[in-house]
Amino acid sequence: MSKIWKKGIASLLGMLLILSTMPLASAESSPKLLPLNTTVTGELSQIQTEETYTFTLPQTGKLTLSIDSAVQDELYVNLKDSNEQSIFLDMENRIETERKKKEITLHLEAGTYYLKVNVYDKAWNTVWKKFTITTEYTPVATDDAEPNNDTLTAQELMIGKSTKGFFSRQDSKDVHELRLNEPGRLHISFLSEMDDINIRLMDSNETIAFEHQVTAFKGQIGKKDVEIDLEPGTYFLYIEQGMFWDDTGVYQLETTFNPAHNQEAEPNNSPSQSVKFPFYTKQKGFLSWNDPIDLYRFDIPKSSQVTIDLTTSIAEQVRVRVYSADGELYLSQPVYGSVKDPHQFLKTLLLPKGTYYFQIEDYFGNDDTGVYDLIIKSNHLLPVLSINKVTTRSTKVSGKTEKGATVTMMLGKKSYKRKADSKGNYSFAINKQKAGTSIKISTKNKYGSTVKTVKVSR
């Protein structure tokens, strides 16, 4: 073979080697700009088997991609963010020359994205045709302060203000921090356009106060209203995606708080923590999710009639108990009530001298909670009263009571008042009365009144 032929063959082989190492037109090239709220046209071929587009969302929002194509094969649509994290991957099987339209709606964070359209199976018999991509972008203004996915980055939830949150393909969890400076009732109203969302309230010790699933059926809004009685402290409200990864969109959160204005000294959950309850003084108490029991102590120096006067606005029922320091039970009874119709419970017990405890607690667990008013009365504190014998010859009614007490005499339809002297003596001048006439005497101190009736004798 001549040298000229050898040189020609060598040159040809060299060119083929160079061509074999050059990238094909189907290799990934620079992405094309995909304008928002418009339509672009692309075309796939045996050589150009994919197209990549890029777009930037200036803020969180809803993006709808409408892809219209007649490529006869497995058409893949892959959306990634700027960190190469896949947001959406979808495949459409094409049959013959049937033309279909694929619509994808996504809730996305602000940022730059890359949309790749390609054919996975590059069969030689693939029919290659044009496709169109139409974008519809709607920005969504929210109150989210991202990141807020855990207790360390939790977003403060302001009482009395509405908060608009947003779940996207990249962010399906929000944590809100709630600080209560006093005990009271928290009301949470949650609205969601998403199919399945979980809401959960936890305290700073990660104990669950409540957990609910909020479901929105197609075309409707999911709603959940929760009321819970809480002690002062820090709480965290978790809002999380449910079972499905495409449960994204907008939710609305509103909170209100009604202080309890209770007066009991906490803690008071055991005899060692209990404080002495002041007789004849109304005190407002409060049972909560964190503290579903209150205990009060009272002492009586002698055998007395003790009256429990309880008015409860607690829904469903509470249990009240009275027992002595040595554990003897004198009262155990459920008491029903409600916010709209508070119930008054009155019970008088004859108790011997000693120390006693009054206990009120949530009957079933930790959801029968709220405010109540309590008065404990004991007749050992009422003024003593004695009346001397009154006969048909008497011209006065006299006796003894507590010093300085106000004494009232009822004779017929008339009443007369006196103050007992420093020794407790009192006296009323009367005309002589017929035998059998009733005379009512009452004496009153700061705790209440003692009433007795005497009949005129012969």
C-alpha positions in Angstrom: 0.0 0.0 0.0 1.4 3.4 -0.9 2.4 5.9 1.7 -0.3 8.3 0.5 -3.0 5.8 1.2 -1.6 4.9 4.6 -1.5 8.6 5.5 -5.1 9.1 4.3 -6.4 6.1 6.3 -4.5 7.4 9.4 -6.0 10.8 9.0 -9.5 9.4 8.7 -9.1 7.2 11.8 -7.9 10.2 13.7 -10.9 12.2 12.7 -13.3 9.4 13.7 -11.6 9.2 17.1 -12.0 12.9 17.7 -15.7 12.7 16.6 -16.3 9.8 19.0 -15.2 11.9 21.9 -17.3 14.9 21.1 -20.6 15.3 23.0 -23.8 14.6 21.1 -26.5 17.2 20.7 -28.6 15.2 23.2 -26.1 16.0 26.0 -27.4 18.4 28.6 -26.9 22.0 27.5 -27.5 25.3 29.3 -31.1 25.6 30.6 -33.5 27.8 28.8 -35.5 30.5 30.5 -39.0 29.5 31.4 -41.0 32.7 31.8 -43.8 32.7 34.3 -47.5 33.0 33.3 -46.8 32.3 29.6 -46.4 29.4 27.2 -43.2 28.1 25.6 -42.7 25.5 22.8 -40.1 22.8 22.7 -39.2 19.9 20.5 -37.6 16.5 21.2 -35.8 14.5 18.6 -33.7 11.4 18.3 -30.7 13.5 19.0 -32.2 16.1 21.3 -34.0 13.8 23.8 -34.3 16.3 26.7 -34.9 20.0 27.4 -34.1 21.9 30.6 -35.7 25.1 31.7 -35.1 27.4 34.6 -37.3 29.9 36.4 -37.2 31.9 39.6 -40.1 32.4 42.0 -39.8 35.8 43.8 -41.8 34.5 46.8 -43.8 31.5 48.0 -46.7 30.7 45.8 -48.7 28.2 43.8 -47.3 27.1 40.4 -49.3 25.2 37.8 -47.4 23.5 34.9 -49.5 22.4 31.9 -47.5 20.2 29.6 -49.0 19.3 26.3 -47.1 16.7 24.2 -47.6 13.9 21.7 -44.2 12.2 22.1 -44.9 8.5 21.7 -43.0 7.0 24.6 -42.3 7.5 28.3 -42.1 11.2 28.8 -40.5 12.3 32.1 -41.0 15.6 33.9 -38.5 16.3 36.6 -38.4 19.5 38.7 -35.4 20.3 41.0 -34.4 23.2 43.1 -31.1 25.0 43.1 -29.7 22.4 45.5 -30.4 19.6 43.0 -33.2 18.3 45.3 -36.0 16.7 43.4 -39.3 18.4 43.9 -41.4 16.5 41.4 -40.9 13.5 39.1 -43.6 12.3 36.8 -44.0 10.0 33.8 -46.7 9.8 31.2 -47.1 6.8 28.9 -48.1 7.7 25.4 -50.0 5.3 23.2 -49.7 5.7 19.4 -50.3 9.3 18.5 -52.7 10.2 21.2 -52.2 13.7 22.6 -52.6 14.3 26.3 -52.2 17.2 28.6 -50.6 16.9 32.0 -51.3 19.5 34.6 -49.2 19.7 37.7 -50.0 22.1 40.6 -47.2 22.7 43.2 -46.9 24.9 46.2 -43.3 26.1 46.3 -40.9 28.2 48.3 -39.2 31.3 46.7 -36.1 30.3 44.7 -34.6 29.1 41.5 -35.9 25.9 39.9 -34.9 23.6 37.0 -37.5 21.8 34.9 -36.3 18.9 32.8 -38.5 17.2 30.1 -37.0 14.1 28.6 -37.6 10.7 27.1 -36.4 7.8 29.2 -36.6 5.0 26.6 -34.9 6.3 23.5 -36.3 3.7 21.2 -35.6 4.0 17.5 -39.2 3.9 16.7 -40.2 6.8 18.9 -42.3 9.4 17.2 -40.8 12.8 18.1 -43.0 15.8 18.2 -43.2 19.3 19.8 -44.5 20.0 23.2 -45.7 23.1 25.0 -45.3 24.2 28.7 -47.7 26.7 30.2 -47.0 28.2 33.6 -49.4 29.9 35.9 -47.9 31.4 39.0 -49.8 32.9 41.9 -47.7 34.4 44.8 -49.0 33.7 48.3 -48.3 36.2 51.1 -47.9 34.4 54.5 -46.8 35.2 58.0 -44.3 32.4 58.1 -40.9 33.2 59.6 -38.8 30.4 58.2 -37.1 28.3 59.4 -39.6 27.3 62.0 -39.5 23.5 62.0 -38.5 22.8 65.7 -38.6 24.3 69.2 -35.3 26.0 68.7 -36.5 27.9 65.6 -40.2 28.1 66.6 -42.1 31.1 65.4 -43.8 33.2 68.1 -47.6 32.9 68.1 -49.2 36.1 69.1 -52.5 35.8 71.1 -55.4 37.5 69.4 -53.8 37.8 66.0 -54.4 35.8 62.8 -51.4 33.9 61.4 -51.4 32.6 57.8 -49.1 29.7 57.2 -47.9 27.8 54.1 -46.9 24.3 53.4 -44.8 23.6 50.3 -43.1 20.7 48.6 -39.9 21.7 50.5 -41.5 22.6 53.9 -44.3 20.6 55.4 -43.9 21.4 59.1 -44.3 24.6 61.2 -43.7 25.0 64.9 -45.2 28.0 66.8 -44.2 29.0 70.3 -46.8 30.3 72.6 -46.1 31.9 76.0 -48.8 32.2 78.7 -48.1 34.5 81.6 -51.1 33.5 83.6 -53.6 30.6 83.9 -56.6 30.6 81.6 -58.4 29.1 78.6 -56.7 29.0 75.2 -58.9 28.8 72.1 -57.3 27.8 68.9 -59.1 28.0 65.5 -57.5 26.2 62.6 -58.6 26.4 59.0 -56.9 24.5 56.2 -57.3 24.0 52.4 -55.1 20.9 52.6 -56.5 17.4 52.7 -54.8 16.0 55.8 -53.0 18.1 58.4 -52.1 17.2 62.0 -52.0 19.8 64.8 -50.4 19.0 68.2 -49.9 21.2 71.3 -47.0 20.3 73.6 -45.6 21.8 76.8 -41.9 22.6 77.3 -41.4 19.1 78.6 -42.7 17.7 75.3 -45.8 16.3 76.9 -48.7 16.3 74.5 -51.7 18.4 75.6 -53.8 17.6 72.5 -53.4 16.1 69.0 -56.0 16.4 66.2 -56.2 15.5 62.6 -57.8 18.2 60.3 -59.3 16.9 57.1 -60.6 18.9 54.2 -62.7 17.2 51.6 -62.4 18.2 48.0 -63.6 21.7 47.5 -64.1 22.3 51.2 -62.1 23.9 54.0 -61.0 21.8 57.0 -61.7 23.3 60.3 -60.8 22.5 63.9 -61.6 24.5 67.1 -59.9 23.5 70.3 -60.3 24.9 73.8 -57.9 23.9 76.5 -57.3 25.2 80.1 -53.6 25.8 80.8 -51.3 27.0 83.5 -48.6 29.7 82.8 -45.7 28.5 80.7 -44.3 28.0 77.3 -46.1 25.8 74.8 -45.4 24.6 71.2 -48.0 24.2 68.5 -46.9 21.7 65.8 -48.6 21.8 62.4 -47.5 19.0 60.2 -48.3 17.3 56.9 -50.5 14.2 57.2 -50.2 11.0 55.3 -49.7 12.4 51.8 -46.6 14.3 50.5 -48.8 16.5 48.3 -50.8 17.9 51.2 -49.6 21.5 50.6 -51.1 24.9 50.6 -52.4 27.6 53.0 -53.7 27.3 56.5 -55.1 30.0 58.9 -54.4 30.0 62.6 -56.3 32.2 65.2 -55.9 32.2 69.0 -57.7 33.9 71.8 -57.1 33.6 75.6 -59.4 34.2 78.6 -57.5 34.6 81.9 -58.9 32.5 84.8 -58.4 35.1 87.5 -58.2 32.3 90.0 -57.1 32.9 93.6 -55.8 29.6 94.8 -52.1 29.3 95.7 -50.3 26.7 93.6 -49.2 24.0 94.0 -52.0 22.6 96.1 -52.3 19.0 94.9 -51.6 17.2 98.2 -52.2 17.6 101.9 -48.6 18.8 102.4 -49.1 21.5 99.8 -52.6 22.6 100.8 -53.2 26.0 102.4 -55.8 26.9 105.0 -59.1 27.9 103.4 -60.7 31.1 104.9 -64.2 30.3 106.1 -67.1 32.3 104.6 -64.9 33.7 101.9 -65.6 33.0 98.2 -62.5 32.0 96.3 -62.2 31.3 92.6 -60.3 28.2 91.7 -59.1 26.7 88.4 -58.6 23.2 87.1 -56.4 22.9 84.0 -54.8 20.3 81.7 -51.5 20.6 83.6 -53.2 20.8 87.1 -56.5 18.9 87.3 -56.7 18.8 91.1 -57.0 21.4 93.9 -56.8 20.7 97.6 -57.8 23.0 100.5 -57.4 22.5 104.3 -59.8 23.7 107.1 -59.8 23.2 110.8 -62.8 23.2 113.2 -62.2 23.5 117.0 -65.3 21.6 117.9 -68.1 19.5 116.4 -69.7 21.7 113.8 -72.0 21.8 110.8 -69.8 22.5 107.8 -71.4 23.6 104.5 -69.7 23.2 101.1 -71.0 25.8 98.7 -69.5 25.1 95.2 -70.5 26.8 91.9 -68.8 25.2 88.9 -68.5 26.3 85.3 -66.5 23.2 84.4 -68.0 21.2 81.6 -69.1 17.7 82.2 -68.2 16.8 85.8 -65.7 17.1 88.6 -65.4 15.0 91.7 -65.5 16.6 95.2 -64.3 14.9 98.3 -64.0 15.8 102.0 -61.8 13.7 104.2 -60.1 14.0 107.6 -56.4 14.2 108.3 -56.4 10.5 109.2 -58.1 9.7 105.8 -61.7 9.1 106.9 -63.9 10.0 103.9 -67.0 12.1 104.6 -68.0 13.1 101.1 -67.3 11.8 97.6 -69.6 12.9 94.8 -69.6 13.9 91.2 -70.8 17.4 90.4 -72.0 18.5 86.9 -71.7 22.0 85.4 -71.0 24.0 82.2 -69.9 27.4 81.2 -73.4 28.4 79.9 -75.2 26.9 82.9 -73.0 27.0 86.1 -74.2 24.6 88.7 -74.4 25.2 92.5 -73.7 22.3 94.7 -74.6 22.7 98.4 -73.8 20.0 101.0 -73.8 20.3 104.8 -71.8 17.8 106.9 -71.7 17.3 110.6 -68.0 17.0 111.4 -66.2 16.3 114.7 -63.3 18.5 115.9 -60.3 18.1 113.6 -58.4 19.0 110.4 -60.1 18.3 107.1 -59.4 18.6 103.4 -61.6 19.6 100.6 -60.6 18.1 97.2 -61.9 19.0 93.7 -60.5 17.2 90.6 -61.2 16.4 87.0 -63.4 13.3 87.1 -62.3 11.5 84.0 -58.7 12.7 83.2 -57.6 16.1 82.1 -60.4 17.6 79.9 -63.1 18.4 82.5 -61.4 21.7 83.5 -62.3 25.3 84.0 -63.2 27.7 86.8 -65.2 27.3 90.0 -66.2 29.4 93.1 -65.9 27.8 96.5 -67.2 28.9 99.9 -66.8 26.8 103.0 -69.0 27.6 106.0 -68.9 26.3 109.6 -71.4 27.1 112.3 -68.8 27.2 115.0 -67.9 30.7 113.7 -71.5 32.0 113.9 -72.4 34.0 117.0 -73.7 32.1 120.0 -77.2 33.1 121.0 -79.3 32.5 124.2 -82.7 33.9 125.0 -84.0 34.2 128.6 -87.5 32.9 129.4 -90.3 35.2 128.4 -93.7 35.0 130.2 -97.0 36.8 130.0 -95.7 39.1 132.8 -92.4 39.9 131.1 -91.7 43.5 129.9 -88.4 42.7 128.2 -86.6 40.1 126.0 -83.0 39.6 127.0 -80.2 37.1 126.5 -76.6 36.7 125.6 -74.6 36.6 122.3 -71.3 37.6 120.9 -70.0 40.9 122.2 -70.7 43.7 119.7 -73.0 41.6 117.6 -76.0 43.1 115.9 -79.2 41.6 117.5 -82.6 41.9 115.8 -86.0 41.1 117.4 -89.0 40.3 115.3 -92.3 40.8 117.1 -95.3 40.5 114.9 -94.6 42.5 111.8 -92.2 44.9 113.5 -88.4 44.5 113.9 -86.1 46.1 116.4 -82.3 46.3 116.4 -79.7 46.5 119.2 -76.0 46.1 119.7 -74.8 43.6 122.3 -72.6 45.2 124.9 -69.0 44.4 125.6 -70.1 41.3 127.6 -72.5 40.2 124.9 -75.7 41.1 126.8 -78.7 42.4 124.9 -82.2 43.5 126.0 -85.4 44.7 124.3 -88.3 46.4 126.1 -91.7 44.9 125.2 -95.3 45.2 126.3 -96.8 42.2 128.0 -97.6 39.5 125.5 -100.2 36.8 125.3 -99.2 33.2 126.0 -98.0 31.4 122.8 -96.8 34.6 121.0 -93.6 33.9 119.0 -90.7 36.2 119.3 -87.8 35.7 116.8 -84.3 36.8 117.8 -81.3 36.9 115.4 -77.7 37.8 115.9 -75.2 38.5 113.2 -71.4 38.7 113.0 -69.1 38.9 109.9 -69.6 35.2 109.2 -73.4 35.0 109.3 -76.4 34.9 111.5 -77.8 32.7 114.2 -81.6 32.7 114.6 -83.8 31.4 117.4 -87.4 31.7 118.3 -89.0 31.9 121.8 -92.6 31.5 122.7 -94.3 33.5 125.5 -95.2 31.2 128.4 -97.7 31.7 131.3 
